[in-house]
């Protein structure tokens, strides 16, 4: 690892090929658009050398550099877990397990500082035995017991992967089980003996993007060539993906066709026929809950007597969607300061993670006896970033990861009945945060929009306009810069 501070200058030209300066002349810096061009790279190296020399001359450079290097090279990490059946599973990599191991434990053991783990699958060992450059690329397990799993193995981290059936009970690959050769495949369990599969079935079965355009049903014990075709998509589209959504209220078979990376058409399988649901192509599928399908509206949508605003999540009964008579209702919608960040389904509730002036707020919605949604706020600190972990249709319990500018990542276990949050794991602080505080302010733009920003500073800071300040800002692609542990931004630079 390079132990020097390096300032990389990334320059993005606003115009391409025909960039014009304000006086009408050709832009003299157009050559900087050649991001891999030797002239541009040479110029960046020259600027880095100037910055490096100045940074290394600072009297505190050596100490700051050593502290930062210790943080970046630390082995301290949270082993994030997902509940599958009776166990909690974790994929783990370290110096002894470069390719990683898939391991499991129970929640009681996980609460301990040094839990005992049982190795389920050792990818370093597998790669050595098979003389392959295997990289773990995911696992898809059968609801509800989740004992049978489809393991994806990528050669060297490529998009295409080999898929093999694995049994959690024996901790072995299933002999003569489901197996697919290397491809950009999509698979979904239907039941113990059946899969929905999209893969490279031969000539003209992939889209121009290399993804499946044909979806089939594949029965155990039969060759893939005998799989039954369910749908054939357009080869000019991105891809076609079929899956079964497992729910306590009933299973739903869904097909998602991607005309582009940002648009989708959704179909529901009913009595052997795919029924296309009424939705804008820009709207995205959020999930299935209580025999209802939820979608998020990206662009304002007028349907019937309803006018749904951008960002709203709406829902309709599955049966009405199949019949083409869907009566969509608003589940949640954005406000002036509050926007939906993510939505997650549990066994009997829906979790909505909001950004309220960029700070996270987590709410849980459950169905009441009169078929209405009842909301409860999960009592977690509201000045940072909340990320929901491990929410699934098997349980109402779930995990969240919390961090803010002065508190490191903390993995919490939330009890599905009481909504009480318990910290299970937390990263070390690496610095004493007690002398510092975080304040949120707002900058008002020309159109009146209030843009929130945060300041991390010493509690005894004198506001005299003379304090050196590190500024980090980002905006674009509808991505908000959310609060994150200050070690990633402040870099031990507490001189202000």
N, C-alpha and C positions, 0 to 999 in steps of 0.2 A: 504494500500500500504506500502511495506517495505521502510522505509526512509533511509536505509543504502546503501552506494555504494557497489555493489557486482560485483566481477570479476568472470565470469563463464568461466571455461576452457573446451573447447570442443575439444576433441582429436579424430581424424579420422585415424584409422589404414589403412595403404596402402595395407596390405595383410590380408587375412582372413584365419583363422584356421591353416595355414601353414606358418605364418610369421617367417622369418629367419633373425637373426642379421647378420651384415657384416662379422663376423668371422665364420659364418656357424652354430652357435649355435641357439637354439630356442629363439625367442624373449622373454625376461623376462617380458616385459610389455604387453604381449598379453591379459592379463586379463582386460586391459582398453577398449578392444573392446566390452565387455559386458556393453553396455551403460546404461542398467537398472539394472546391477548387484550391489549388496549391497557394495561389496568391492570397485568398481570403484566410486560409488556415495559417499561413506564414504571418499575416498581420495579427491574427489572434494570439499567436505564440509571442510576438513582440510585445503586445499589450500585457499579456500574462507575466512576462519577465519584469516589466516595469512595476506591476502590482506586487509581485512576489518579493522583489527587492525592498520595496517600501514596508511591506508587512513584516518581513524578517528582521528589519531594523528596529522594530518596536520593542521596547524593553520587556514587555510582557508576552512576546510572541512564543518563546520557548515553553513557558509554563502553560499557556493556553493551548498550544499545539499538542503537548503531551496529554493534557486532560481530555481534549477532544478525541485524540487517537485512542485513548483508553475506553472512551464511551463507544466509539464506532467498532472497536474490536472486542467489546464485552460479549460474553456468552449468555448474559442475562436476557431471557426471553420468556414470554408467557406461553405455556403449552395449551393453545386453544383446543377445545373439545366439542364434539358433537355426539348427541345421544342416539344410539342405535340399539334398539331392544333393551336388554338389561345392562349394557355397558356404555361407557363414554370413551370415544375413540379420539386419537390424536395422530397426526402425521408429523414426524420429528426428524430434523437433520442437525448434525453437529460434526465435529472433526472425526469422530469414530464412525459416523453414519452419513457419509457424504451424499449418497443417493436417497437416504432416508429410511425410516422404519414406520410401519403402521402399527400402532400399539393401542392397548385399552386398559382401563381400570374402572373402578366404581366411584361414585360421587363421594362417599365417605373417605375413601383412600385419597382421592384427588384433593380433598381439603387439607391434607397434611403438607408440610413444607417440602418433604421429599417422598412423593407417592411411589408405590410399587406399580410398575407397568408390566403388562404381559405383551410380548411381541407377537403380532399376528402375521405380519408379512415384512420380510427384510429385503429391501430392493437392492442393496449392495450385494447380498448373497445371491439373489436371483440373477443379477447381471453377470456375476462371476460364473455361476453354474451354466448359464446359457450363452456366455461370451457375447453379450449384447449390451449396448449403451443405453440401458433402460432408464427412463425418467418417469416418475409417478405422475399421471395426468388426470386422476380423479377416480371416484368410486360411486356407483349407482346401486343402491340396495333395495330389495323387495319389501314393501310395506305389508303387514305391520311389524313382523318379527325382525326383519332386516338381517336375516342370516345368509341369504343368497345375494351375492353382489357381483356386479360387472366392473372389473378393474380395467382401467385404461392405461396402457403402457406406451410411452412415446420414445422413439429412438432419438436420443440427443436433444429432446425438447421440441421436436417438430410438431406442427399442427396435427398431422395425421398420427393415428395411434392404433395399436393392436388392442383388441378387447377380449378378455377372458373371464369366464365364470369362476367365482371363488366362494367357498363355503366357510363362514365365520365359525361354525361349530367344530369343524375338523381342522380349520386354519390351513387348508390346502386348496389348490385349484381343482375344480370338479373334473374328474376323468370323463372324457367324451361329453363335456358340458358345452354350453354356448361359447363360440369362439369366432371372432372376425379378424381377417387379415388387416394389414395397415391401410388405413383410409381415414378421411374426415367423416367418420361414421357418427350417427346419432342412434341411441338405443334407449328403450324404455320398457320396464316390466309391465306386462298385462296380468300375468299370474305366474305361478311357479313353473309352468311349462310353456309359456308363450311370451314372445317379445314383439314390440313394434320396432322396426329397424329401417334405417336409411343408410346406405353405404354405396360403395362402388360396385354395382352389379354387372359392370361391363361397359362396352361402348355406348355412348349417348345416355348414360344414366346419371351423370353429374352436371351441375350448372357450370357456367363460365367461371364462377368463383371457386370451383372445386368441391362444392358441398352437394349432398344428395338432392336430387329432384324427384325421386321416386320413394314412396313409403310402402313398406310391406309388413305383413304379419307372419312371424316365423315360429313354427312349432318345434318343441324339443324333439331330438332324435331324427329330424329330417334335414337333408342338405339345404343350404341357403338358396340353391337354385329352385327349390320347390316352394319357397315362401310365396304367400298370396299377395298380389299387388292391391293396395288400398287406394293409392292416389298417385297421379303423375303430374308434376309441376312443370312450369315453364323453364326451359334451360337458360333463358335470359335473366331469370330471377336469381337472387342470392342463394336461396335454398328452401327446402321443405322439411319440416320437422314434426313428427307425430309423437305424442306422449299420453300416458294415462295419469290423470290427477287423482290421487287417492285422498278420500275425505271420509270423515266419520258419517256424514249424511249421505254418502254414495259416491261412486267413482265416475269420472267424466273423461271421455276420450277426446282429445283436442288435436287439431292440426293447425300449425302456424306456417303460412307461406309468406316469405319475405320478397316482395318485389324489389326492394332496395334495403340497405342496411338500416334505414330509418323509417321504413313503412312495413306494415304487416296486414295480412288478411287472416282471420281466425275462423275455423270451422269446427263444428261439434258433430261427432259420429252418433247417429241415431238410426237403429234398424238397418244397418248396412249402408246408410247414405250420409254423405258429408253435407251438413247444413251450414251455409255461410252466415255468420252473424252480422247484424247491421252495426257498423262502427266506422269512423273515419280511419283511413289507412295510417294516419300519423298517430292514432291512439294506441297505447300499449296495454297488453294484458297484465293485470296486477295479481290475479289469482282467482281461486274458486273457494267459496265458503258458504255453507248452509244451503246448498243447491242453487247458489247464485254466482254469477260471473261478474268480476270487478275489472274495470278498465280505467286507465288514466287518460284524460283528454289533454292533448298537447296544444291543439288549436281550438278556438271557440267553435262550438258545434250546435247548430240549430236542428232539432229533430222533433217533428210533431209540434206540440205547443211549448216545448222546452227549449231553452237557450242555455247550454252548459258553458261555463267560462273555462278558459285555458287553465290547466293545472288541476281541475276538479277530478275526483275519483267518483265514478258512477257505477251502478250495479243494476242487474236485471235477473229475473228468474230464468234458469236454464231452459225450462219447458217453453216459456214464451219466446226465447231466442230461437229455439228449434222451429217453432211455428211461424216465425217471422213477425210476431206481434209483441216484441219487447217494449215494455214501458219502463224506461230507465229512470232511476231516481238518484239524486245526489247523496253520496255517502259522506264525503268531506270535501271542502273546497278551500282554496287559499284566501287569505285576507291581505290587507295592505302590508303587514309586516311578517306574516306567517305563511310558509309554503311547505308542501309535503316533500320530505326528503326521501322516505322509503316506506313501504308497507309490507307486513309479514303476517302470514296466517299461522295460527297455532291450532290445537285440537278443537277448541271451542271459543276462540276469540280472534280479533284482528288487532295487530299492533301497528300504530301509525307513528312514525318518527318525523317530527316537524322541525323546521328551522324557523325559530322565532327571533327575528333580527340576528340571524346567523347562529344563534345559540340553540342547542338541541332541547326539545321537549318530547317526551315519550308518553303516548296515551294508549289505553287498551279499550277496545269496544267489544261488548258482549250482547247477545240477543236476549231481550226480556220476554216475559210470558205473552205480552201483547205484540210480539214480533217487531219491537223497536230496538234501536241500538242504544245501549247505556255506556257512557264513557267514564273511565277512571284515569287519573294521571298517575303514572308510575313515579314514586317519590325518589328521584335521583337529581343531584345537583344540576342546575339549569344554566350554568355559566360556561359550559364546555361542549364537548362533542360526544354524542351517544351513538354507538353502532350496535345494532341488534345482532347477536350471534346465536346460531343453533336453534332458531325457532322452526318447528316443523309440526306436521299433522299428528305426531305420536304423543304429544304432551302439551300441557298448558304452561309448564315451566320453561324458562328460556334464560339465555345469558345476554349480558350487554357488556360492551367495552366502553369505559368512560375515561376521558382525559381532558385536561384544560391546560392553560399556559403554564401553570405552576404545579399541577398534579400529574404524575406519570400515568401511563396506561394502567387501568385497573379492571380486571375481569370480575364481573358481578354475576351472581346467581339470583334470579328473581323467582320467588315462589308463585306459582300460578294461582293459588287460592288467596293468599294474603297480599300479594304484590310487594312483599318485603324484599329488599335488595341486600344481598350479603356479599362482601368482597372476598373472593376466593384467592386471587393471585394479583400481585402488583409489582411493577418494575421498580427497581431502586431509583431514588431521586437523582443521584449523582451530583446534586448540589443542594445547598441550604436555601430553600425558597422563603423562609420566614421573613427576611428583610424586604420582600417585594410584594407588589399587589398588581392587580389587573383592573383597568377601568375601560368602559366602553363609551365611545363618543359617536357623534353623527356629523357627517359632512353633507351639506345641502347643495345639490347640483343646480344647474341653471333652470331645469324644468321643475324644481321643487322636490325632487326625490331625495329622501334622506338615506345616505349611504353609511352603514355602520362600520366602525373600525375599532380596534382595541389598542391599548397602550399598556405595556408591561414595564414597570418602573419601580424604583426604590420608594418605600413608604415615606421617607423623609426628603424626597426630591424637592428642591426649591424651583418654583416655576419662574425662572428669570430669562428664559429664551436663550440660554447659553449651554444647554445640555446636549452633548453629542448624541445623535439618535441613529439607530439602525432601522431602516424602513423596508418592509417587505409587502408587496401588493401584487395581486393578480386578478384579472377579470377576463372572461371570455368563455365561449362554448357552454354557457349556462352553468358554469361550475363556480360554486362559492368557495372561498377560502375559509374553512371552518376553524375554530379554536383547536390548537394542538399543543402538546407538551413543549414547553419553551426550549428544551434542550435541542430540538430540531431547528429552531429558528434563531435563538439567542446565542447559541454556541459559546456559552460561558463568558459572553462579552458584557459583563455587568458594570462597565466603567461609567455608564451614564447615571 
